[in-house]
Amino acid sequence: MQDPSQGLPPDRQTGCPLGEAAGAQVTAQKLSVVEKVGYSMADAAANFVFMTMILFQTNFYTDVFGLAAGTAAAILLIARLWDAAIDPILGVLADRTRTRWGKFRPWILFTALPWCVAMILAYTTPKGWSTSQMVMYAAITNILLMSIYSMNNMPYAALGGVMTADVNERAKLNSYRFVSVNVAQFIVGGFTLPLVAKFAIGHDRQHGWQMTMTIWAILCLILFLITFLTTRERIQPPPQQKSDVRKDFAALLRNSPWIVMFIMTLFHFCILSFRGGAWYNYFHYYADKAAMYDWLQGLGLTAPALAPGAAAPGGILETLGYIVHGDRSDLAGSNVADVFNSIYNMIGTATTILVILMSPGLARRFGKKAVAVVGFGLSTVTSAAFYLLQPTNVWGMMLMSVIISMCYAPTIPLVWAIFADVADYSEWKTGRRFTGIVFATICFALKAGLALGSSSFLWIMKGFFAYDVRHPELPQAVHGFRVCSGLIVAVLFGICTVLLISYKLNKRVTLQMADELVERRKHFKDKGTVVG
C-alpha cells in the first residue's frame, strides 16, 4: 500500500513528512471492526426512510394516497424545508449536549422509538376522510417523520467526525457506513414494491404500503440500538473554547470549503429525489411492458394468471412478490414494472456496494477531491446517455444501471468524509471546533435539495409536459419522464462537478491540516488537559 505521505515535503511544524505526524499520533484512535460496523447500522436504518422517500414517496402521494400533483409537491416541499430549517437548531443543541454517553449518541437512542411510530403513520392512508383532512394528515405525518429524522440523523452524521481524528480511519469508517447504507438501499429498492404488491392482494395498495413500512420500522429500531451500544465519542472541542453560537456561525460563513460543499450538497441531493420520482415513472410508463415481461420470463419470474379467488403458490419468490402473473398481451394491471424496477434498483445497488469498497484506496492514492470530481463528471455523461435508450431496450437499461452506479459509487463515502474535513478546516483556521453546526448546516442543504428535487420534478412535469396523475400514460407526459430521467439529471450532475472542482481542500492540504491539528491536541494533552 502506498504511503499517503510519499513525495510530500516535511511539515513546517513537526519536521515529518505530511501525514506522518497524524499517523503517529492517532494510533490510539484506530477503530475496531465492531465499532465501524456498529456505527454503520444507524445509517442503514435511516435509509429505510431516506430511500423510500427518494424512490417512492412522490408516487405514493399521487398514486396511492390520492393527492393531486400540485398538492403533493407542496406537501413535500414544506415538510422537507421545515426539516431543513430545524437542522441548524439541532446542531447547536447537539454541540451543547453533555451526557455520560457523549454529545451525539443519546440523540440516536432517544429518537429510535418515535422514529418507528412516525414511519408507519406517514405511509398509512386513512379511510373515509375528506380531501382537506387527507391533505392535513399527509402534511402533519410527513413533517413529524422528517423532524424525527433530523433529530436522529444530524447528530449521527456528526458522530462520525468525533470518533477518530485519523483521516484514513474516517475514510474507512465512511466506507463501512456506506456499504451498510447500500445493503439497506438494496433491500428498500429491491423489495419494497414487490412486498407492497404482495400485501395488497385481497386488500389494496394502501394496506400493502402500511404493512411493508411496519416491517421496515421494526428493523430500524434494532439497528439504532446496535449503533448506540457499539460506538464511542473521542474528539472534544479545544479545551479553551467557550460556547458562542454567533462566533460559530460567523466563522462558518468565512469557511470557503463549507460554502462550496453547502451549495454542492443542495444540487447533489436534488438529483437523488428528482431522479427517484422520474425513474419510477420511467419504468412504469416509458419502458415497454411486453419487453420487460419477456426479460423477466427469461429469468423464470413469470407465471400464468391466477384464477379469481385462488391463492398464489408457495415459494420465496412468490412470498416476496417477485412472480409476475398474467399474459404478455394484458399487462396493464400486473406487477411487471414493479418487479423490473426493483431488479434494476438491486443491480445498481449491488454494483455500488462492490465499488464503494475501492473508495478508501482511491482516496489514499488520489485524494478525496480528485475521486469525487471524476465520479460526478462521469455521472454527468452516463446520465445523458440514459436519455438515448429506447422503450424496448431493457438490456440497455440494466447495463446503464451498472455503468451509472460504477461512476457514482466512489463518491458516496468520500463526500461525507469531506464534510468532516470541512469541520477540521474551521478548527485549523480559527481554533474553534463546531462539528455539530457544520453537519447541521450541510444537512440543511441536503434536506432543502431533497425538497426541491421532488417538488421540481412534479412542477416540471405539470408545467412543461402536461402531467395529469389520472393519465400518466399520455405521450407528452411519457416524454417528460424520459427527459427528466436522463437530460435534466445530467445537467444537475454537471453543476456538482463544477462546484467540486472549485473546492480547495485537496489531498496535500488535508494531510497538512490533520498533522497540525494533531500537534495542537497533543499540546493540550501534554499540558494536562484531556482532549478525547
C-alpha positions as CSV (number, residue, x, y, z in Angstrom):
1,M,0.0,0.0,0.0
2,Q,1.3,3.4,-0.9
3,D,2.3,5.7,2.0
4,P,0.0,8.7,1.8
5,S,2.9,11.0,2.7
6,Q,5.2,9.7,0.0
7,G,6.7,12.5,-2.1
8,L,5.4,15.3,0.1
9,P,7.8,17.8,1.8
10,P,8.3,18.0,5.6
11,D,5.6,19.8,7.6
12,R,7.0,23.1,8.9
13,Q,5.9,22.4,12.5
14,T,6.8,18.8,13.0
15,G,9.6,18.2,10.6
16,C,7.9,15.0,9.5
17,P,6.5,14.3,6.0
18,L,2.9,15.4,5.8
19,G,0.6,12.7,7.0
20,E,3.4,11.1,9.2
21,A,2.6,13.1,12.3
22,A,-1.0,12.4,12.1
23,G,-0.4,8.7,11.6
24,A,2.0,8.6,14.6
25,Q,-0.3,10.5,17.0
26,V,-3.7,9.0,16.3
27,T,-2.9,5.3,16.6
28,A,-5.0,5.3,19.8
29,Q,-8.0,6.3,17.7
30,K,-7.9,3.4,15.4
31,L,-11.4,1.9,15.2
32,S,-12.3,-1.7,15.6
33,V,-14.3,-3.6,13.0
34,V,-17.1,-4.0,15.6
35,E,-17.3,-0.2,16.1
36,K,-17.1,0.5,12.4
37,V,-19.9,-1.9,11.6
38,G,-21.9,-0.8,14.6
39,Y,-21.6,2.9,13.5
40,S,-22.9,1.9,10.1
41,M,-26.1,0.4,11.4
42,A,-27.9,3.6,12.1
43,D,-27.3,4.9,8.6
44,A,-28.7,1.7,7.3
45,A,-31.8,2.3,9.4
46,A,-32.0,5.9,8.2
47,N,-32.1,4.7,4.6
48,F,-35.3,2.7,5.1
49,V,-36.9,6.1,5.3
50,F,-34.5,8.0,3.1
51,M,-34.6,5.7,0.1
52,T,-38.3,5.1,0.4
53,M,-38.6,8.9,0.3
54,I,-36.3,9.3,-2.7
55,L,-37.6,6.4,-4.8
56,F,-41.3,6.1,-3.9
57,Q,-42.8,8.9,-1.8
58,T,-43.7,11.2,-4.7
59,N,-45.6,8.4,-6.4
60,F,-47.0,7.2,-3.1
61,Y,-48.7,10.5,-2.5
62,T,-50.1,10.8,-6.1
63,D,-50.8,7.1,-7.0
64,V,-51.7,5.6,-3.6
65,F,-52.7,8.4,-1.2
66,G,-54.6,10.1,-4.0
67,L,-53.2,13.7,-3.9
68,A,-53.1,15.9,-6.9
69,A,-49.6,16.6,-8.3
70,G,-49.5,20.2,-7.2
71,T,-50.7,19.4,-3.7
72,A,-48.2,16.6,-3.3
73,A,-45.4,18.9,-4.5
74,A,-46.4,21.5,-1.9
75,I,-46.5,19.0,1.0
76,L,-43.1,17.5,0.0
77,L,-41.6,21.0,-0.2
78,I,-43.0,22.3,3.0
79,A,-42.2,19.2,5.1
80,R,-38.6,19.0,3.8
81,L,-37.9,22.7,4.1
82,W,-39.2,22.6,7.7
83,D,-36.9,19.6,8.2
84,A,-34.0,21.5,6.8
85,A,-34.7,24.6,8.8
86,I,-34.5,22.8,12.2
87,D,-31.2,21.1,11.4
88,P,-29.0,24.1,12.4
89,I,-31.0,24.4,15.7
90,L,-30.5,20.7,16.3
91,G,-26.8,21.2,15.5
92,V,-26.5,23.9,18.2
93,L,-28.3,21.7,20.7
94,A,-26.2,18.6,19.9
95,D,-23.0,20.6,20.2
96,R,-24.1,21.7,23.7
97,T,-25.4,18.3,24.8
98,R,-23.5,16.9,27.8
99,T,-24.2,13.4,29.0
100,R,-22.2,10.4,30.2
101,W,-22.8,8.9,26.7
102,G,-21.4,11.9,24.9
103,K,-22.9,14.7,22.7
104,F,-24.4,12.8,19.8
105,R,-25.1,9.1,20.8
106,P,-28.0,10.0,23.1
107,W,-29.9,11.5,20.2
108,I,-29.8,8.2,18.4
109,L,-31.1,6.3,21.4
110,F,-34.0,8.5,22.4
111,T,-35.4,9.1,18.9
112,A,-35.4,5.4,17.9
113,L,-38.9,4.5,19.0
114,P,-40.6,7.8,17.9
115,W,-38.9,7.3,14.5
116,C,-40.7,3.9,14.1
117,V,-44.1,5.2,15.0
118,A,-43.8,8.2,12.7
119,M,-42.5,6.0,9.9
120,I,-45.7,3.8,10.0
121,L,-48.1,6.8,10.3
122,A,-46.5,8.6,7.3
123,Y,-47.4,5.7,5.0
124,T,-50.8,4.9,6.4
125,T,-53.8,6.1,4.3
126,P,-56.9,6.9,6.4
127,K,-60.2,5.6,5.1
128,G,-63.3,7.7,4.5
129,W,-61.7,11.1,5.1
130,S,-62.4,14.3,3.2
131,T,-59.8,15.7,0.8
132,S,-58.9,18.5,3.2
133,Q,-58.5,16.0,6.1
134,M,-56.3,13.8,3.9
135,V,-54.1,16.8,2.9
136,M,-53.7,17.8,6.6
137,Y,-52.9,14.2,7.6
138,A,-50.3,13.9,4.9
139,A,-48.6,17.2,5.8
140,I,-48.6,16.5,9.6
141,T,-47.3,13.0,9.4
142,N,-44.6,13.9,6.8
143,I,-43.4,16.9,8.9
144,L,-43.4,14.6,12.0
145,L,-41.3,12.0,10.3
146,M,-38.9,14.5,8.8
147,S,-38.5,16.2,12.2
148,I,-37.6,13.0,14.0
149,Y,-35.3,12.1,11.0
150,S,-33.4,15.2,11.7
151,M,-33.2,14.7,15.4
152,N,-31.7,11.3,14.8
153,N,-29.6,11.6,11.6
154,M,-28.0,15.0,12.1
155,P,-26.3,14.0,15.4
156,Y,-25.5,10.7,13.8
157,A,-23.7,12.4,10.9
158,A,-21.7,14.5,13.4
159,L,-20.8,11.4,15.4
160,G,-18.5,10.1,12.6
161,G,-16.5,13.3,12.9
162,V,-15.7,12.8,16.6
163,M,-15.0,9.0,16.7
164,T,-11.4,9.4,15.3
165,A,-9.1,12.2,14.2
166,D,-7.3,9.8,11.7
167,V,-8.2,10.9,8.2
168,N,-7.7,7.4,6.8
169,E,-9.8,5.9,9.6
170,R,-12.5,8.3,8.7
171,A,-12.4,7.2,5.1
172,K,-12.6,3.6,6.2
173,L,-15.4,4.4,8.7
174,N,-17.5,6.0,6.0
175,S,-16.8,3.1,3.7
176,Y,-18.3,0.7,6.3
177,R,-21.1,3.2,6.7
178,F,-22.0,3.3,3.0
179,V,-21.7,-0.4,2.5
180,S,-24.4,-0.8,5.1
181,V,-26.3,2.1,3.6
182,N,-26.3,0.3,0.2
183,V,-27.3,-3.0,1.8
184,A,-30.3,-1.1,3.1
185,Q,-30.9,0.5,-0.2
186,F,-30.7,-2.9,-1.9
187,I,-33.5,-4.1,0.4
188,V,-35.6,-1.0,0.0
189,G,-35.1,-0.6,-3.7
190,G,-35.4,-4.4,-4.4
191,F,-38.2,-5.5,-2.1
192,T,-40.5,-2.5,-1.2
193,L,-42.6,-2.5,-4.4
194,P,-43.0,-6.3,-4.6
195,L,-43.9,-6.5,-0.9
196,V,-46.4,-3.7,-1.3
197,A,-48.0,-5.7,-4.2
198,K,-47.9,-8.9,-2.2
199,F,-49.6,-7.4,0.9
200,A,-52.1,-5.7,-1.4
201,I,-53.5,-9.0,-2.6
202,G,-57.0,-9.3,-1.2
203,H,-56.8,-5.7,0.1
204,D,-55.4,-2.7,-1.7
205,R,-52.0,-0.9,-2.2
206,Q,-52.7,1.3,0.7
207,H,-52.7,-1.7,3.0
208,G,-49.6,-3.0,1.2
209,W,-47.7,0.2,2.0
210,Q,-48.7,0.2,5.7
211,M,-47.6,-3.4,6.2
212,T,-44.4,-3.0,4.4
213,M,-43.4,0.1,6.3
214,T,-44.2,-1.7,9.6
215,I,-41.6,-4.3,8.8
216,W,-39.0,-1.7,7.9
217,A,-39.8,0.3,11.1
218,I,-39.1,-2.8,13.3
219,L,-35.7,-3.3,11.6
220,C,-34.9,0.4,12.1
221,L,-35.4,0.1,15.9
222,I,-33.0,-2.8,16.1
223,L,-30.3,-1.1,14.1
224,F,-30.4,2.2,16.1
225,L,-29.9,0.3,19.3
226,I,-26.8,-1.5,17.8
227,T,-25.2,1.8,16.9
228,F,-25.8,3.3,20.3
229,L,-24.3,0.3,22.1
230,T,-21.2,-0.1,19.9
231,T,-19.8,3.4,19.3
232,R,-17.7,5.9,21.4
233,E,-17.0,9.6,21.0
234,R,-13.3,10.5,21.3
235,I,-12.7,14.0,20.0
236,Q,-13.8,17.0,22.1
237,P,-13.6,20.8,21.3
238,P,-10.4,22.5,22.2
239,P,-10.4,22.9,26.0
240,Q,-10.2,26.7,25.9
241,Q,-13.2,27.0,23.5
242,K,-16.2,28.7,25.0
243,S,-19.7,28.2,23.6
244,D,-20.7,31.1,21.4
245,V,-23.3,30.5,18.6
246,R,-22.7,33.8,16.9
247,K,-18.9,33.2,16.7
248,D,-19.5,29.7,15.4
249,F,-21.8,30.9,12.6
250,A,-19.6,33.8,11.8
251,A,-16.6,31.5,11.4
252,L,-18.7,29.2,9.3
253,L,-19.5,31.9,6.8
254,R,-15.8,32.6,6.4
255,N,-15.1,28.9,5.7
256,S,-14.9,28.8,1.8
257,P,-14.8,24.9,1.7
258,W,-18.0,24.9,3.7
259,I,-19.7,27.3,1.3
260,V,-18.7,25.2,-1.7
261,M,-19.9,21.9,-0.1
262,F,-23.2,23.6,1.1
263,I,-24.1,24.6,-2.5
264,M,-22.9,21.3,-3.9
265,T,-24.9,19.3,-1.4
266,L,-28.0,21.3,-2.4
267,F,-27.7,20.2,-6.0
268,H,-26.4,16.7,-5.2
269,F,-29.5,15.7,-3.2
270,C,-31.8,17.5,-5.5
271,I,-30.5,14.9,-8.1
272,L,-31.4,12.0,-5.9
273,S,-35.1,12.8,-5.1
274,F,-35.6,14.2,-8.7
275,R,-34.2,11.1,-10.3
276,G,-36.2,8.8,-7.9
277,G,-39.5,10.3,-8.9
278,A,-38.5,10.3,-12.6
279,W,-37.2,6.7,-12.6
280,Y,-40.4,5.2,-11.0
281,N,-42.5,6.7,-13.8
282,Y,-39.9,5.9,-16.5
283,F,-40.2,2.2,-15.8
284,H,-44.0,2.2,-15.2
285,Y,-44.9,4.3,-18.3
286,Y,-42.0,4.7,-20.7
287,A,-40.4,1.3,-20.7
288,D,-42.2,-1.3,-22.8
289,K,-44.1,-3.7,-20.5
290,A,-44.0,-6.6,-23.1
291,A,-40.2,-6.2,-23.4
292,M,-39.9,-6.2,-19.6
293,Y,-42.2,-9.3,-19.4
294,D,-40.0,-11.2,-21.9
295,W,-36.9,-10.2,-19.9
296,L,-38.4,-11.4,-16.7
297,Q,-39.7,-14.6,-18.4
298,G,-36.1,-15.4,-19.3
299,L,-35.3,-15.3,-15.6
300,G,-38.2,-17.6,-14.7
301,L,-40.1,-14.9,-12.9
302,T,-43.5,-15.2,-14.8
303,A,-46.4,-17.5,-14.3
304,P,-50.0,-17.9,-15.6
305,A,-52.7,-15.6,-14.2
306,L,-54.3,-16.8,-11.0
307,A,-58.0,-17.8,-11.1
308,P,-60.3,-15.4,-9.2
309,G,-60.0,-16.1,-5.5
310,A,-57.2,-18.6,-6.0
311,A,-54.2,-18.4,-3.7
312,A,-50.7,-17.9,-5.1
313,P,-48.4,-21.0,-4.8
314,G,-45.7,-21.1,-2.2
315,G,-42.1,-20.3,-2.6
316,I,-39.7,-17.5,-1.5
317,L,-40.1,-15.5,-4.8
318,E,-43.9,-15.7,-4.5
319,T,-43.7,-14.6,-0.9
320,L,-41.6,-11.6,-1.8
321,G,-43.9,-10.6,-4.7
322,Y,-41.3,-11.4,-7.4
323,I,-43.5,-13.5,-9.7
324,V,-45.4,-11.8,-12.4
325,H,-48.8,-13.5,-13.0
326,G,-50.6,-12.8,-16.3
327,D,-50.3,-12.9,-20.0
328,R,-47.9,-10.9,-22.2
329,S,-50.8,-9.4,-24.1
330,D,-52.5,-8.0,-21.0
331,L,-50.0,-6.4,-18.6
332,A,-51.8,-3.2,-17.7
333,G,-52.7,-4.2,-14.2
334,S,-49.7,-6.5,-13.5
335,N,-46.7,-6.0,-11.3
336,V,-44.3,-6.4,-14.2
337,A,-43.0,-2.8,-13.9
338,D,-42.7,-3.2,-10.1
339,V,-40.5,-6.3,-10.4
340,F,-38.4,-4.9,-13.3
341,N,-37.9,-1.6,-11.5
342,S,-36.9,-3.5,-8.3
343,I,-34.3,-5.6,-10.1
344,Y,-32.9,-2.5,-11.8
345,N,-32.5,-1.0,-8.3
346,M,-30.9,-4.1,-6.9
347,I,-28.4,-4.4,-9.7
348,G,-27.4,-0.8,-9.3
349,T,-27.1,-1.1,-5.6
350,A,-25.1,-4.3,-5.7
351,T,-22.7,-2.6,-8.1
352,T,-22.5,0.3,-5.8
353,I,-21.6,-1.9,-2.8
354,L,-18.7,-3.5,-4.6
355,V,-17.3,-0.2,-6.0
356,I,-17.6,1.5,-2.6
357,L,-15.0,-0.9,-1.2
358,M,-12.5,0.7,-3.5
359,S,-13.1,4.2,-2.2
360,P,-10.5,4.3,0.7
361,G,-7.8,3.1,-1.7
362,L,-8.7,5.6,-4.3
363,A,-8.8,8.4,-1.7
364,R,-5.4,7.5,-0.4
365,R,-3.9,7.4,-3.9
366,F,-5.5,10.4,-5.5
367,G,-7.3,12.3,-2.7
368,K,-11.0,12.6,-1.9
369,K,-11.5,15.7,-4.1
370,A,-10.0,14.2,-7.2
371,V,-12.0,11.0,-6.9
372,A,-15.3,13.0,-6.3
373,V,-14.7,15.2,-9.3
374,V,-14.1,12.3,-11.7
375,G,-17.1,10.4,-10.3
376,F,-19.5,13.3,-10.7
377,G,-18.1,14.1,-14.1
378,L,-18.6,10.6,-15.4
379,S,-22.1,10.5,-13.8
380,T,-22.9,13.6,-16.0
381,V,-22.0,11.7,-19.2
382,T,-23.7,8.4,-18.3
383,S,-26.9,10.2,-17.2
384,A,-27.1,12.0,-20.5
385,A,-26.7,8.6,-22.3
386,F,-29.6,7.2,-20.3
387,Y,-31.9,9.5,-22.4
388,L,-30.9,7.7,-25.6
389,L,-32.4,4.4,-24.6
390,Q,-35.5,3.2,-26.5
391,P,-38.5,1.8,-24.6
392,T,-37.8,-1.8,-25.7
393,N,-34.1,-1.7,-24.9
394,V,-34.5,-3.3,-21.4
395,W,-31.0,-4.9,-21.6
396,G,-29.6,-1.4,-22.2
397,M,-31.4,-0.2,-19.1
398,M,-29.9,-2.8,-16.9
399,L,-26.4,-2.2,-18.4
400,M,-26.8,1.5,-17.7
401,S,-27.7,0.7,-14.1
402,V,-24.3,-0.9,-13.7
403,I,-22.4,1.8,-15.5
404,I,-24.1,4.7,-13.7
405,S,-23.5,3.0,-10.3
406,M,-19.8,2.4,-11.1
407,C,-19.3,6.0,-11.9
408,Y,-21.2,7.5,-8.9
409,A,-20.4,4.9,-6.2
410,P,-16.9,6.0,-5.2
411,T,-18.1,9.5,-4.4
412,I,-20.7,8.4,-1.8
413,P,-18.5,7.8,1.2
414,L,-15.9,10.4,0.2
415,V,-18.4,13.3,0.2
416,W,-19.3,12.6,3.8
417,A,-15.6,12.3,4.7
418,I,-15.1,15.7,3.0
419,F,-17.7,17.1,5.4
420,A,-15.5,16.0,8.3
421,D,-12.6,17.7,6.7
422,V,-14.6,20.9,6.5
423,A,-15.1,20.8,10.3
424,D,-11.4,20.3,10.7
425,Y,-10.7,23.2,8.5
426,S,-12.7,25.5,10.8
427,E,-10.7,24.4,13.8
428,W,-7.4,24.6,11.8
429,K,-8.1,28.2,10.7
430,T,-9.9,29.6,13.7
431,G,-9.1,27.4,16.7
432,R,-12.9,26.7,17.2
433,R,-14.4,23.3,16.5
434,F,-18.2,23.1,15.9
435,T,-18.8,19.7,14.2
436,G,-22.5,19.7,15.0
437,I,-23.1,23.0,13.3
438,V,-21.1,22.1,10.3
439,F,-23.0,18.9,9.8
440,A,-26.4,20.5,10.7
441,T,-25.9,23.2,8.0
442,I,-24.8,20.6,5.5
443,C,-27.9,18.5,6.5
444,F,-30.0,21.7,5.9
445,A,-28.7,21.8,2.3
446,L,-29.3,18.1,2.0
447,K,-32.9,18.4,3.1
448,A,-33.5,21.5,1.0
449,G,-32.1,19.7,-2.0
450,L,-34.4,16.7,-1.4
451,A,-37.4,19.1,-1.1
452,L,-36.5,20.9,-4.3
453,G,-35.8,17.7,-6.2
454,S,-39.2,16.0,-5.5
455,S,-41.2,19.2,-5.9
456,S,-39.4,20.4,-9.0
457,F,-39.9,17.1,-10.7
458,L,-43.7,17.4,-10.3
459,W,-43.7,21.1,-11.2
460,I,-41.6,20.4,-14.4
461,M,-43.8,17.6,-15.4
462,K,-47.0,19.6,-14.8
463,G,-45.7,22.8,-16.3
464,F,-43.9,21.5,-19.4
465,F,-45.3,18.1,-20.1
466,A,-49.0,18.4,-19.2
467,Y,-48.7,15.7,-16.5
468,D,-52.0,14.6,-15.0
469,V,-51.8,12.0,-12.2
470,R,-55.0,10.4,-13.6
471,H,-53.5,9.9,-17.0
472,P,-49.7,9.5,-16.7
473,E,-49.6,7.3,-19.8
474,L,-50.2,10.2,-22.2
475,P,-47.4,10.7,-24.8
476,Q,-46.3,14.1,-23.7
477,A,-46.0,13.0,-20.0
478,V,-44.1,9.9,-21.1
479,H,-41.6,12.0,-23.0
480,G,-41.3,14.1,-19.9
481,F,-40.4,11.1,-17.8
482,R,-37.6,10.3,-20.3
483,V,-36.2,13.8,-20.3
484,C,-36.3,14.1,-16.5
485,S,-34.6,10.7,-16.1
486,G,-31.7,11.5,-18.4
487,L,-31.0,15.0,-19.5
488,I,-32.1,17.1,-16.5
489,V,-30.3,14.7,-14.2
490,A,-27.1,15.1,-16.3
491,V,-27.3,18.9,-16.0
492,L,-27.5,18.6,-12.2
493,F,-24.6,16.3,-12.1
494,G,-22.6,18.7,-14.2
495,I,-23.3,21.6,-11.8
496,C,-22.0,19.4,-8.9
497,T,-18.8,18.6,-10.9
498,V,-18.0,22.3,-11.4
499,L,-18.5,23.1,-7.8
500,L,-16.2,20.3,-6.6
501,I,-13.5,21.5,-9.0
502,S,-13.6,24.8,-7.1
503,Y,-13.2,23.0,-3.7
504,K,-9.7,23.8,-2.3
505,L,-9.1,21.1,0.2
506,N,-7.1,18.7,-1.9
507,K,-5.0,15.7,-0.7
508,R,-2.0,17.8,0.3
509,V,-3.9,20.4,2.3
510,T,-6.0,17.8,4.2
511,L,-2.9,15.9,5.3
512,Q,-1.1,19.1,6.4
513,M,-4.3,20.1,8.3
514,A,-4.5,16.7,10.0
515,D,-0.9,16.9,11.1
516,E,-1.1,20.4,12.6
517,L,-4.4,19.6,14.4
518,V,-2.8,16.5,16.0
519,E,0.1,18.6,17.3
520,R,-2.3,21.1,18.8
521,R,-4.3,18.4,20.5
522,K,-1.1,16.8,21.7
523,H,0.0,20.1,23.2
524,F,-3.3,20.4,25.2
525,K,-2.8,16.8,26.4
526,D,0.8,17.5,27.4
527,K,-0.4,20.4,29.5
528,G,-2.7,18.1,31.4
529,T,-6.0,18.6,29.6
530,V,-7.7,15.6,28.3
531,V,-9.0,16.3,24.7
532,G,-10.6,13.0,23.9
